[in-house]
Amino acid sequence: MTDPSLTTLYEQAAPPSAPSGPLAGLRVLDLATLFAGPLAATMLGDFGAEVIKVEHPRRPDPARGHGPAKDGVGLWWKLLGRNKKTMTLDLSRPGGRDVLLRLAADADVIIENFRPGTLEKWGLGWPELSAANPRLVLARVTGFGQFGPYARRPGFGTLAEAMSGFAALTGEPDGPPTLAPFGLADSVAALTTSYAVMAALRGREATGRGQVIDMAIIEPMLTVVGPHPVWYDQLGYVQPRTGNRSTNNAPRNTYRTADGSWVAVSTSAQSIAERVMRLVGRPELIDEPWFATGEGRARHAEELDAAVGGWIARHDRDEVLAAFERAEAAIAPVHDIRDVLADPQYRALESVTEVPDDELGTVRMQNVLFRLSETPGAIHWAGRPHGADTDEVLAGLGLTGPEIAGLREAGAL
């Protein structure tokens, strides 16, 4: 149950006109495109950092065109671009390079995802950036990292899902390796990048100097798939595809109810597994020697699935959920987005919130990732149009109207 005092506190977060949060005062330049780097910048902006999204004048972030649009406005961008000022700058032109160095001089963090060597080609490598600002943190987010035989290959999250072992583990035993139908690897890398930025900023407090973050998208995915390197190193064990089942415990699967809905059951804890078997009328299985460990239960997944799945198939979804809740056993309905928006737990947490928007009126999107009791994050605005804040940002650097016009005429803006 949510503490009422905390709920009130969250509701009293600073108004949209006054960005606040634990990262207030930090300036982040988001030079990245598509998902991992930009999403990391979004997470920092959610907690008060001033984020300036720098896009090419003639080639906006492709994320603006990904997925469905309404009245020509890309909807994914409204989420990815929230809490960011947007400006245009062609970094490959001398005028654009000079402006970026001036921005870098007053920034704390730059996030970029160009292929290794691209910034260097433009005269914007680490020597130039750190000379402009020795306290700068440069986060370089690429598919394969800054060195190694694959470094210069184009890299996307899909490739990381394949190379990390995730795809090989996912899918039915007799089916092909399966990729996630959303940006899984990019999202994991974004979370990791935001963590890396905070670690680098904490390091700066001790040393007074910034540093480079080399974030290869293939590496966070390799970590989240679990202990497979250790298992292979010590036992030569390669986990096969098992569909929705686990090699570590059972019953663990999705099951269809009598009214055609689906539920997911997990029994990672021994006590939960025992409660489930009592609930479905098979308490004698608890006394089997193999039932005492998750690995042992996993070897008898067919029998356990038959017991659990057979019971669930005789009851409607609401009856199943209520019975599991009374038994203090772990279960969840399998939601699509319509169910998510109606779910009382998500509603209680305000996991999806309404954000005013000049183009669309109001947009519902995921809220900030977590709740802080003293310095909460907030969404101040949804993703803004391409280059909407260019003149404001440049004026803040001290550029005059004629200077801005000159940059625009030269193609740098």
Secondary structure, DSSP 8 states (H G I E B T S, - for coil): ---HHHHHHHHT---TTS--STTTT-EEEE---SSHHHHHHHHHHHTT-EEEEEE-SSS--GGGGSS-EETTEEHHHHHHTTTEEEEE--TTSHHHHHHHHHHHHT-SEEEE---TTHHHHTT-SHHHHHHH-TT-EEEEEESS-SSSTTTTS---HHHHHHHTSHHHHSS-TTS-----SS-HHHHHHHHHHHHHHHHHHHHHHHHS---EEEEETHHHHHHHT-SHHHHHHHH-------TT--SS-SS-EEEE-TTS-EEEE---SHHHHHHHHHHTT-GGGGGSGGGGSHHHHHHTHHHHHHHHHHHHHTS-HHHHHHHHHHTT--EEE---HHHHHH-HHHHHHT-EEEEEETTTEEEEEE--SS--SSS----------TTTTHHHHHHHTT--HHHHHHHHHTT--
